[in-house]
Amino acid sequence: MKIFKFGGASVKDAAGIKNVLKVLKTVGYEEVMLVISAMGKTTNALEVVIKNYFEKSNELYASLQDIRKYHNQILLDLFDDEEHEVFFDVNTHFDDLEYFVRSNKSPNYPFVYDQIISIGEMVSTTIVSHYLNAAGITNQWLDVRNYIKTDANYRDANVNWEYTQKLISKINRKKSLFITQGFIGADENNFTTTLGREGSDYTAAIFAYCLGAESVTIWKDVPGVLNADPRYFENAVLLNQISYKEAIELAFYGASVIHPKTLQPLQKKEIPLYVKSFINPTLPGTKVSTGVDLEPKTSCFIVKKNQILVSLSSIDFSFIMEENISEIFALFHKHKIKVSLIQNTAISFSVCIEDTFDKFKDLKTILSKKFKVSYNENVSLYTIRHFDAISAEVIEKDKTILVKQISRETLQIVTQ
């Protein structure tokens, strides 16, 4: 079996969904599982719904209605018959969501987030499944929550691999084509959980691992993995081959093409990962597998925007030692704050962090009781893998450098 993952950009409108059909007809769909994300910017729109649920209840139903209208227009563009059952199925998903926001009693933000945000994937896969069936490509729609089981760590759930393996192994593989949702799972009480933003890649890897798949292909609007994000860097180069080790390094530093969690299960079974263009599906793209680390061998540039540089210093000028650092990292872990860079001196400790869950304000209050806290918001973290003098000069030019750190293979710079 092969696993194909299509992200939100590939199914953002009717033309995108029609193109998925074209891709499948071009590359084949025998023994294939499609893992599909929410359409376009639906996840962002649902985050507005969540914000309104907690803060602006008078705007809640208007924001829900906007998402309904967006998907209904896609349905009208794809299906001539408004009596087609897809309209009923999609409306049922939205009716379930509206019932949840009316009846929910839990004040737990991460829990509410996961119950609401997951509607995007449920609707997108329903639409794609019906469209492919109507086009003559028979498929089986699967609710991923019946297969990927997790703990109750909402918004960043951990997979129960043993139970998930048991459930996925029961899938009737005699069916030719399957369609399921990325990004989501369910806990032991069957409440919806999510695997972290961009977690659809991870979903594809989970199924690949449990099914012993031949390969995973991530279909994107770029020709493959580039050595730099073309939005920020000119003359980006296509990487033909990346080893698992190098890909994990790039993902760790923030390369957005491959989700950090995706690679570990694939590496364990040496399942190759391809990143290909849904615009030109016959192009070879990038292969991530065993083999050479990088081909061609070149510097790789990664930039993470909207970071926070935090510097902690001891109030009494005492050394910041292992005990202090251990306490600080325990707080980072508790507040789900990702640390991307560390630098320390005798009496100060600096970190570049990513405040994905808006917890820094609470953390700063706690840290201020023991340390002098200073910080810079909206900084950028640049990372160069396999750097040289020329690539370093490209990054440093015309920037205010707050922190610079060099190791054998990697240069990192925090700029204002």
MARKEKE-103251 format. One line per field, with one value per residue (C-alpha): residue in one letter; chain; y, z, x. Coordinates in steps of 0.5 Angstrom, whole numbers. Last residue first. Layout:
// residues N
code	c(a; ...)
unit	c(A; ...)
north	c(Y; ...)
up	c(Z; ...)
east	c(X; ...)
// end
This chain:
// residues 416
code	c(q; t; v; i; q; l; t; e; r; s; i; q; k; v; l; i; t; k; d; k; e; i; v; e; a; s; i; a; d; f; h; r; i; t; y; l; s; v; n; e; n; y; s; v; k; f; k; k; s; l; i; t; k; l; d; k; f; k; d; f; t; d; e; i; c; v; s; f; s; i; a; t; n; q; i; l; s; v; k; i; k; h; k; h; f; l; a; f; i; e; s; i; n; e; e; m; i; f; s; f; d; i; s; s; l; s; v; l; i; q; n; k; k; v; i; f; c; s; t; k; p; e; l; d; v; g; t; s; v; k; t; g; p; l; t; p; n; i; f; s; k; v; y; l; p; i; e; k; k; q; l; p; q; l; t; k; p; h; i; v; s; a; g; y; f; a; l; e; i; a; e; k; y; s; i; q; n; l; l; v; a; n; e; f; y; r; p; d; a; n; l; v; g; p; v; d; k; w; i; t; v; s; e; a; g; l; c; y; a; f; i; a; a; t; y; d; s; g; e; r; g; l; t; t; t; f; n; n; e; d; a; g; i; f; g; q; t; i; f; l; s; k; k; r; n; i; k; s; i; l; k; q; t; y; e; w; n; v; n; a; d; r; y; n; a; d; t; k; i; y; n; r; v; d; l; w; q; n; t; i; g; a; a; n; l; y; h; s; v; i; t; t; s; v; m; e; g; i; s; i; i; q; d; y; v; f; p; y; n; p; s; k; n; s; r; v; f; y; e; l; d; d; f; h; t; n; v; d; f; f; v; e; h; e; e; d; d; f; l; d; l; l; i; q; n; h; y; k; r; i; d; q; l; s; a; y; l; e; n; s; k; e; f; y; n; k; i; v; v; e; l; a; n; t; t; k; g; m; a; s; i; v; l; m; v; e; e; y; g; v; t; k; l; v; k; l; v; n; k; i; g; a; a; d; k; v; s; a; g; g; f; k; f; i; k; m)
unit	c(A; A; A; A; A; A; A; A; A; A; A; A; A; A; A; A; A; A; A; A; A; A; A; A; A; A; A; A; A; A; A; A; A; A; A; A; A; A; A; A; A; A; A; A; A; A; A; A; A; A; A; A; A; A; A; A; A; A; A; A; A; A; A; A; A; A; A; A; A; A; A; A; A; A; A; A; A; A; A; A; A; A; A; A; A; A; A; A; A; A; A; A; A; A; A; A; A; A; A; A; A; A; A; A; A; A; A; A; A; A; A; A; A; A; A; A; A; A; A; A; A; A; A; A; A; A; A; A; A; A; A; A; A; A; A; A; A; A; A; A; A; A; A; A; A; A; A; A; A; A; A; A; A; A; A; A; A; A; A; A; A; A; A; A; A; A; A; A; A; A; A; A; A; A; A; A; A; A; A; A; A; A; A; A; A; A; A; A; A; A; A; A; A; A; A; A; A; A; A; A; A; A; A; A; A; A; A; A; A; A; A; A; A; A; A; A; A; A; A; A; A; A; A; A; A; A; A; A; A; A; A; A; A; A; A; A; A; A; A; A; A; A; A; A; A; A; A; A; A; A; A; A; A; A; A; A; A; A; A; A; A; A; A; A; A; A; A; A; A; A; A; A; A; A; A; A; A; A; A; A; A; A; A; A; A; A; A; A; A; A; A; A; A; A; A; A; A; A; A; A; A; A; A; A; A; A; A; A; A; A; A; A; A; A; A; A; A; A; A; A; A; A; A; A; A; A; A; A; A; A; A; A; A; A; A; A; A; A; A; A; A; A; A; A; A; A; A; A; A; A; A; A; A; A; A; A; A; A; A; A; A; A; A; A; A; A; A; A; A; A; A; A; A; A; A; A; A; A; A; A; A; A; A; A; A; A; A; A; A; A; A; A; A; A; A; A; A; A; A; A; A; A; A; A; A; A; A; A; A; A; A; A; A; A; A; A)
north	c(84; 78; 71; 67; 60; 57; 49; 44; 44; 49; 56; 61; 68; 72; 79; 81; 87; 85; 89; 83; 77; 72; 73; 73; 66; 63; 66; 64; 57; 53; 46; 47; 55; 57; 64; 65; 72; 76; 78; 79; 81; 79; 81; 77; 78; 71; 68; 71; 74; 66; 65; 72; 70; 63; 66; 71; 66; 61; 63; 56; 57; 61; 59; 60; 63; 62; 66; 64; 69; 69; 65; 65; 62; 60; 56; 56; 53; 52; 50; 52; 47; 51; 45; 43; 51; 50; 44; 47; 53; 48; 44; 51; 53; 46; 46; 53; 60; 63; 68; 76; 76; 77; 72; 73; 70; 72; 71; 72; 71; 68; 71; 68; 62; 62; 56; 56; 50; 50; 45; 38; 36; 31; 31; 26; 20; 14; 12; 15; 22; 23; 30; 31; 26; 30; 26; 30; 37; 41; 36; 37; 32; 30; 23; 19; 12; 7; 5; 1; 5; 11; 12; 12; 17; 22; 25; 27; 34; 35; 36; 42; 47; 47; 49; 47; 40; 39; 40; 35; 30; 31; 30; 24; 21; 22; 27; 26; 31; 37; 43; 49; 56; 62; 68; 67; 69; 67; 62; 58; 55; 48; 46; 40; 38; 41; 46; 46; 40; 33; 29; 22; 16; 9; 2; 1; -3; -2; 1; 5; 8; 9; 13; 16; 19; 22; 25; 29; 31; 34; 41; 43; 38; 31; 33; 30; 28; 25; 18; 16; 13; 19; 20; 22; 28; 31; 28; 25; 19; 16; 9; 6; -1; -5; -11; -8; -9; -5; -9; -8; -1; -2; -7; -2; 4; 0; -1; 6; 10; 16; 22; 28; 36; 40; 36; 31; 26; 20; 18; 13; 13; 8; 10; 17; 16; 16; 12; 13; 8; 9; 8; 12; 13; 21; 21; 16; 21; 27; 23; 22; 29; 32; 28; 28; 36; 36; 31; 35; 42; 39; 37; 45; 45; 38; 40; 47; 45; 40; 45; 51; 47; 51; 44; 45; 44; 44; 50; 49; 42; 42; 47; 42; 37; 41; 42; 35; 34; 39; 36; 29; 32; 36; 30; 26; 29; 33; 39; 36; 39; 37; 40; 48; 47; 43; 48; 54; 50; 49; 57; 58; 53; 57; 64; 61; 59; 66; 69; 64; 66; 73; 75; 70; 74; 71; 64; 62; 67; 65; 58; 61; 65; 58; 55; 60; 58; 51; 53; 56; 52; 46; 41; 36; 30; 23; 19; 11; 7; 0; 2; 9; 11; 16; 20; 18; 20; 27; 28; 27; 31; 36; 36; 37; 43; 46; 46; 50; 49; 42; 42; 48; 44; 39; 32; 26; 20; 13; 7; 0)
up	c(31; 29; 33; 29; 29; 25; 24; 22; 27; 32; 32; 36; 34; 39; 38; 31; 28; 21; 14; 12; 17; 13; 7; 10; 13; 7; 4; 10; 10; 13; 13; 16; 17; 22; 22; 28; 28; 33; 35; 42; 46; 53; 60; 66; 73; 76; 82; 82; 75; 73; 75; 72; 65; 65; 65; 60; 56; 55; 48; 46; 40; 44; 41; 44; 44; 50; 54; 61; 65; 71; 69; 61; 58; 51; 48; 42; 39; 46; 45; 50; 53; 59; 64; 59; 59; 67; 67; 63; 68; 74; 71; 69; 76; 79; 73; 75; 74; 78; 83; 82; 87; 82; 77; 70; 65; 58; 53; 46; 43; 36; 31; 25; 24; 18; 15; 10; 8; 5; -1; -2; -8; -6; 2; 7; 2; 3; 7; 5; 4; -3; -7; -13; -19; -23; -26; -21; -24; -20; -14; -14; -10; -3; -3; 4; 4; 9; 13; 18; 24; 19; 17; 25; 26; 20; 21; 28; 26; 20; 14; 9; 15; 16; 24; 27; 29; 22; 19; 23; 22; 15; 16; 20; 15; 9; 4; -4; -10; -6; -10; -10; -8; -12; -7; 0; 4; 1; -3; 3; 3; 1; -3; -1; -7; -13; -9; -9; -4; -5; 1; -1; 3; 1; 1; 7; 13; 15; 22; 20; 14; 18; 23; 17; 14; 21; 22; 15; 18; 24; 21; 28; 33; 34; 35; 40; 39; 45; 44; 52; 51; 47; 39; 33; 29; 24; 18; 16; 12; 5; 2; -5; -7; -2; -1; 5; 10; 16; 22; 22; 24; 30; 33; 31; 34; 41; 41; 38; 44; 40; 44; 43; 42; 42; 47; 52; 53; 51; 43; 39; 31; 28; 30; 30; 23; 21; 14; 7; 3; -5; -12; -17; -22; -22; -17; -12; -13; -11; -5; -2; -3; 0; 6; 7; 7; 12; 17; 16; 18; 23; 27; 30; 34; 39; 39; 41; 46; 50; 49; 52; 58; 60; 59; 59; 52; 49; 44; 42; 41; 37; 33; 31; 30; 25; 21; 21; 19; 14; 10; 10; 7; 2; 0; -1; -8; -8; -10; -16; -21; -16; -16; -16; -11; -6; -6; -5; 1; 4; 4; 6; 12; 14; 14; 18; 24; 24; 24; 29; 34; 33; 40; 43; 43; 48; 49; 43; 39; 40; 38; 32; 30; 31; 26; 21; 21; 20; 14; 11; 5; 6; 12; 11; 7; 8; 2; 2; -4; -6; -13; -14; -20; -22; -27; -25; -18; -20; -24; -19; -14; -19; -19; -11; -13; -18; -13; -8; -2; -4; -5; -1; 5; 5; 1; 4; 0; 3; -1; 0)
east	c(31; 36; 37; 43; 44; 50; 50; 55; 61; 57; 56; 52; 50; 45; 42; 44; 41; 41; 43; 47; 48; 44; 48; 54; 53; 52; 58; 63; 60; 54; 52; 46; 44; 39; 36; 31; 27; 25; 18; 19; 25; 26; 28; 27; 31; 30; 27; 20; 20; 20; 13; 10; 14; 11; 4; 6; 9; 3; 0; 0; 5; 10; 16; 23; 30; 33; 38; 41; 45; 50; 56; 54; 49; 46; 40; 36; 30; 26; 19; 14; 9; 7; 9; 15; 18; 17; 21; 26; 27; 28; 33; 37; 37; 39; 45; 48; 46; 52; 50; 49; 43; 38; 40; 39; 34; 34; 28; 28; 21; 20; 15; 19; 23; 28; 31; 37; 40; 47; 49; 51; 46; 44; 44; 45; 47; 43; 37; 31; 28; 26; 25; 21; 21; 17; 10; 6; 7; 2; 1; 9; 12; 15; 17; 18; 22; 20; 26; 22; 24; 26; 18; 16; 22; 20; 13; 14; 18; 13; 16; 16; 16; 24; 24; 31; 28; 25; 32; 36; 30; 31; 39; 38; 33; 37; 36; 36; 34; 34; 31; 35; 32; 35; 32; 31; 25; 18; 23; 24; 31; 34; 28; 24; 20; 17; 13; 5; 5; 4; 7; 8; 9; 12; 11; 7; 8; 1; 2; 8; 5; -1; 3; 7; 1; -2; 5; 4; -3; 0; 1; -1; -1; -3; -10; -15; -23; -26; -27; -26; -20; -17; -19; -15; -14; -8; -10; -17; -18; -19; -18; -17; -17; -21; -18; -14; -20; -17; -16; -9; -11; -14; -8; -3; -7; -7; 0; 2; -2; 0; 1; -3; -1; -8; -11; -6; -12; -8; -8; -12; -11; -16; -23; -21; -19; -26; -25; -28; -28; -27; -29; -26; -32; -32; -38; -34; -28; -33; -36; -29; -27; -33; -33; -25; -26; -32; -28; -22; -25; -29; -23; -22; -28; -27; -20; -20; -25; -21; -15; -19; -22; -28; -32; -40; -41; -48; -49; -42; -43; -49; -46; -41; -46; -50; -43; -42; -49; -49; -43; -47; -53; -50; -46; -52; -54; -60; -56; -55; -50; -44; -37; -38; -44; -40; -34; -40; -42; -35; -34; -42; -41; -34; -38; -44; -39; -36; -43; -45; -40; -40; -44; -40; -34; -29; -29; -33; -31; -24; -26; -29; -23; -19; -24; -22; -15; -16; -21; -15; -15; -19; -18; -12; -13; -10; -11; -9; -7; -8; -9; -9; -5; 0; -4; -11; -9; -6; -12; -17; -13; -14; -21; -20; -16; -21; -26; -23; -17; -16; -8; -7; -10; -5; -6; -2; -1; 0; 2; 0)
// end
